[in-house]
Amino acid sequence: MEKTESEEFSSESGNFIIDFPIKPTLRVIDNQIGTDKYKIYNYQAVAGQQMIYMAEYIDFPEYIMESWDKDQAYSQILKTIEAKYRGVFKLTKKESTEQHNLEGIYFEYSLNPDANVPRGLKGGIKGKIFFVGNRSYQLTYLGEEQELIEPFLNSFRLIK
C-alpha cells in the first residue's frame, strides 16, 4: 500500500483508499471453493494489543456470485468470520449501509458468553462488507472500543 497525500493508504491492485492508523502489511492467502482456486488479499495493521484493523478483498469465481443473491453472499462472509474465530464472537448487529456510492452491510460481533473465550480477550468486531461485481471488500476492526474505528470504516472508497 502506498501513502496518499491525504495520509491515507491506497491499494492500486485492490482499487481502493482507506485510512489505516498505521501502515498495514499485506498477506496473500490461497483459498479454494470446490476446484476453483482464488486469493484473499488481506491488509492488516496491528495498532496495539487487541487493536487490529483489516481490509481485504476477494475476487470470487463468477459462477459463485451468479448463484448467490446479495443476502446469501453477506451471510456466507459473516458465517466465515464467526468460524474463523471459532464461535468466540457472535453476530449482534447487521444493517444496511451506504458510503461513497457503495451499498453494503455494517456488522458487529460481541464476545459470546456461551463460548470458551480466551483469557484476557476483550472487545468485539466491527466491520463493513461491499460487493462490486464478483469482488468483495471486507473491512474489519477487532479489539476494544476506541475512537479510530469509525474513521477507518467510513474512509473506505474506490479509486475509480
Steps between C-alpha positions, in 0.01 A plus 500: 500500500610849422441801723294771330535877531205490741700259724269211414611177333416385150508158339532527123435128448202514736379829349428663837610761752459462877623680811704245697646649820842353411646341185345156447673183386363283220441126524383313191312187600425216259144372531275260313131432444455161336762486227518878459803665655509869587699735719406708802691830519512595867645832616548510876621765744557405863484828687544351846395208710145410397477774234508341155382678185445294184391563143478210264369429158414179321423447131253213521451269201219654295273195513492524881387861495242412234361220718473715817279797556650787702348380830647151453840650422493721812382208712780278371766758588347556846495123565864482390592776749325313781674174407839673470476600867358158600173639636670728755302786345133504407326728254308768691429760231452497123358791302517660158758772445598733220814704447680654203240357256541147637218301660580228747451385856637610835544229764608454860603194697518488879670248723286187522427428869433134413840453335836412648637856483880517523619659821558874468315536169293819498297698253326389186496522124355779286504508125348559161464290186457633148467317166609639166433242230654173619740678739426529870657762722502425870607760756544377855614630835570252781560623852391732772284804426697808396459819298685396181253225405233715333746718303669181376176329392349815353809597300483205260435597139585381152772675302302502173 
